[in-house]
Amino acid sequence: MIILNNADIQRVLTAEMTITALETSYRQLIEQEAVCRPRIDIRIPTKTPGRFYQWGTMEGGSTSGYFAIRMKSDVLEEQVYNGARTEEKFCLRPGLFCGLIFLTSIENGEPLALINDGYLQHLRVAADGAIGAKIMSRKNSEVLGMLGSGGMARSHVESLLRVRNIKRIQVYSPTKANREKYALDMREEYGIEVVVMDNPRDVYRGADILAGCTDSAVPIIEGEYLEEGMHVIAVGGRPDAAAKKRFDLTLRLGTTPAPIGRPELGTADEYLGYMARPNAQFWQTRRLGKRAPTITGLGNDIMLADILNGKTPGRTSDKQITYSERGNIQGAQFYAVAAVAYEEARKQGLGRELPTEWFLQDIRD
């Protein structure tokens, strides 16, 4: 049994590895060689007004040999900063977070690793964006419009560069110093042109791919500014209603299968939420108090399985506005990415070892 921290994962996990691991896992899901369940959140109001506790889990595994559950322990609250409404989270105190991936072997049940999820999480989400862009964006896409300047905005550049020849980034985020630092870092790391915008509308102009990578609690992809031929990715802030109406095609990477024998329990929702004091007014002012996001439902949704099986070609015109989103298959992502990171870490002798017997017992549970 080993513990792998974010520094260990950063040493072994690459964008290419992550993209490949997810593509493999998605094919296994389609072939019914892998299985996962939707994300489940438990939410409890705290004694501090405006804050609530959230325990979130998602899990999955496959016949390839691994199973994993990803667990998060957070306190959340919404804040307004520089005119933006954001969802902030922490564990213990602001700036600290608790997210762990527990990886096991399906062959003998052995606990293999506990992994900090931070760095892996950023590459995982960015790889989804890259897979969607590889399938749906125009092959000659060169301009990336970026709304956001945090960790997700950084990992998305790394992953998108693996599937498209990005030559220019147009970036906006509410804090000027943050967007300027982001631009400086991206120029230095990738040697491409990065232009800082002082108005989010300017990010849309001429962009081939638009990525919303924020912690916004409200929609940030505005339909009135979308341009012909654009491909859209959104993490955190969602597309608004106008944007959903303008999407000619929406690619969904997958949907969690329903429990065996209980098809009525199947759901396309991104997560299932359970709440203490569910009728409290506290929940009604938050997006978490409403139904979880799902596909657009406007009749233009296509599944990755249909593209891989040749039922649909995806984009058929350079004029189409397209959108890609994960679905609710996070559990199938974490086991796949954690497994390749674990195998590479073992090869390199990384991680802090703990006696496996600490995690075993001789009393049947």
N, C-alpha and C positions, 0 to 999 in steps of 0.2 A: 504494500500500500504506500503510495507516495502522495505528497502534497505539492502541487505546482502553483506558484504564484504568477502574477501578471508578467513579471520580468522573465520567468521561465518560458511562458507561452510566447512572449514577444521574440524570444531567441529561436523558437522552433517553428512557429506557425506563420505561413505566408498567405498573401491574397490568393495566389494560384492554388495552393493546397486547399484553402477554404472553399473556393468556387468548385473545384473538382469534387470535394467531399459532399457538398450539397447537391450537385448534379447527380452524383451516384445515389445518394439517399432518396432523392425525388423519384428516380427510376425504380428503386426498390419499393417505394410506396405504391407506385402505379402497378408494379408486378405483384403486389401483396406479399413481398418478402420483408417488408418493414411495417411497423405500426407505431402510432403515437396517439396522444389525446390532446384536446384543446388545453390552453392555459387556463388555470383555475386560480382565482384571487379570493382571499378572505380579507374582509375589511372591517375594522373596528374603530369607532371614534375614540380619540384620546382625551385626556383631561385638559389638553391645551386647545382652546377654541380655534377652529379652522384646520386642525390637523387630524389625520387618521392613520392608523397602522395598516399596513398591507403585507400579507404573506402570499407570495405567488410561486406557483410551481408549474412545470411542463415536463413531459417525459416521453421517451420513445426508445426503440431499439430495433434491431434487425437480425436476420439469420447470418449476417456477416460476422457476428460474434460479440457485439457490444450493446449495452443498455445504459441510459443515463437519465437522471432527473436533475433539472436545474431549479434551484431554490433561491428566493430573494426575500429579505427581511428589511422593509423600508417604512419610514414615516414620511407621509406626503402632505403637501399643502400647495395651494395655488397662490401665486404672487403676481403683481403687476410691476414691471420694470421697464423704464423708457417707453411706455405706451404698449408694451407687449405683455400679454397674459401668459404666464408660464407655469408648468407643473414642476415643482422642486421636490427632491427627495433626499433622504439621508438615513444613516444608521448611526446611532449614538449621538453624533453631532454633525452639522453641515460640513461637507467635504469628505466624509467617510461613508462607505457603502458595504453592504453585506450581500454578496451574490456568490453562490457556490454551485459547482457541477459535481455530482457524485456518479462516477463511472464504474460499471461492474461488467463482469464477464457473463455471457448467457450460458456458457458451457458448464460452469460449475458454481456460478453465483458469487465468485470471489470479488470482494471490493478491491478495485484497482487504483483509484485516484480520487482525491478531492482537489478541485481546480477553481481558482479565482476566475470569475466569469467576465471581468471587465474588458480586457484586451480581446479575448476571444469573441465576446459579444459584439464589439465594434466591427470586427472583420466578418462575423457571421451576417450581420444586417447589411453591410456593404456588399458582400458577395451576392446576396439576394438582388440588390439593386443592379449589380453588374450582369447577373443572369438575365434579368428582365430587359436590360438595355441591349444585351447581345442578341436577344430574340426579336425585340420590338422596335428598337431605334433604327434610324436610317444608318446604313453601313458607313456612310461618309460623314457621320457626326463628328464635329470638331470643337464646338463651343458648348461648354458646360455652364449653366446658370445655377449658382449655389445660394440657397437661402439658409443661412446658418454658418457658424464658424467654429463649432466645438469638435469634440472627438469624432462624432459621426460624419461631420462634414469632411474631416481629414481622411478617415478610412474609406469613404466613398470615392475620393479622388484616386487613392491607391488601387482600388478594385476596378473602377471604371477605365482606368488607363490600361488594364489587362485585356479589355474587350473592344475599346474604341480609341482612335488616335486623337485624343483630346489635345488641342493646341492653345486653347484660351479658356480661362475661368472668369466668370463675372460673379462677384460675391457681395452679399449684403447680410448683415446681422445688426440687431438694434444698438449694440455697443460699438462705437467707432474704433476704439482701441483694439477690440477683439477682431474685428474684420480686417483691420490693417495688419495685425500680427499674423493672422491666418494667411493673408496674401503674401507677406514676406516669407513665411515658412514654406508655402507651396512653391514659390519661385525658386527658393534655394534647394528644395528637396527634389523637384521634378524638372526644373529648367524650362518651365512653360510660362506664357504670359498670364498674369493674374491682374484683373482690374477691379478696384474697390468701388462699389456703387453706394451713393448716399440715399438712394430711394429704391425700395424693393422692386418697383415697377421696371426699373432699368435692367434688372437681372434677366427679365424675360426677353428683352429685345435681341433678336438674332440667335438665341440659344437653341441648339439642337436637342439637348437634354436638359431638363430642369429638375433639380434635386432639392427637396425641402427636408433639411436635416436639422431639426430644432426640438426643443422641449416645450413647444407651444401647446397651451391647453385649448386653443381655438384653431379653426382651419387657417392655413397660410397659403395654400395654392389657390389663387384667384382666377376663376374661369375667364373673366373679361380680358385678361392679359395674355392668355395662351395664344401661341402663334401656330400657323399651319406647319404640319410636319413634326411638331415637337413630341418628344417622349418624356413622360413625367414619372418621377419617383418621389415618394413622400414617407418620411420617418418622423414620428412625433406629430407635428401639425398636419392635418388632413387636407385633401381637396375640398373646396366649398361646393355647394349645390350646383352652382353655375359651371364649375370645372367638370363635375361628373356628367353633366348634360353634354359637354363638348367633347368628351372622350369618345372617339370613334371605336376604339377597341380597348378593353381592359384585360390584361393577362393575369390570371390567378395561378400561382405556382402549385397550389394543392389545397385539399380540404381533408381534415381528419375523418377517418372512417367512423361510421356509427358502431356502437357496441354490438357484438354478435347477438343476434336474436332480438335486438331492440332498435330497429331502424328509426323509431320515433324519437330516439334520444340523440340522433345525429344533428349536428349544427354546423353552419358555416361561419358563425360568429367568431371573432378573433379571440375572445376569452369569455369565460363564465365567471360571474362575480357573485359572491355571497357576502351579506352584510349583517352586522349587528345593528340593532335599531333601524331596520330597513325603511321605515316610514318617516324617519326624521327629516325635517326640512333641510338639514345639513347636506343630504345627498342630492337634493333636487337642483341645486345650483351648480352641480359639477357634471361633467360629461360622463363620469363613472356611474352616476345615478341613472343613466339611461341605458338603452340596449347597446351592447358592444358593436363596434364597427364590423361590417361585413362587405361583401362585394356590392357593386353599384346597383345591381338588380334592374338595370335599364335595358336589358336585352342585347347588350353588346359585349358580354363577358365570354372569354374563351379560357380553356384550361390548358396547362402545360401538357397534360396527357394527350389532348387532341392534337397538339402541334407535333409531339414526338411520334404519335401514331399516324401522322399524315392526314388527319381529318380536316385540318385547317392550316393554311400557310402563315397565319398571323397577319402582320402588316402586308397590305397589297398595294399601297400607294404611298409615295413620298409626301402626299398632302395630309394623310391621316394624322390625327392627334391620338397618341397611345399612352397607356398607363399600365404599370405593372405593380402588383402587390403580392405579398407572401401567401396570404390565406391564414389558416390557423394550425400550421404544421411545425411550430417551433420545436416541439419535442423531437421531431425527426431530424432537426438540424443539430441540436446540441450533442446527441450521441455521436453523430457522424464527425463533427468537427473536433469534439473532445477526443475521440478515438485516434484520429490521425496525429493530433498534438501529443497525446500520451505515448504513442508508438515512437514518435521522433524524440521525445524527451527521454524515453528509456534508452534509445540508441546513443544519445549524447550524455547519459548519466546524470541528467538533471533531476531536481526535485528533492524534497526532504522525506526520507523514508520513515515510516511508522510501522511497528510490528502488526502484521495482519491479524494476529490473534486478539489484539485489542478490540477489533470490530466483530469478533465471533463469540459464541457462547455455547454451552452444552445443555441449555434448557430450551426445549422446543417452544417456539413462539407461535 
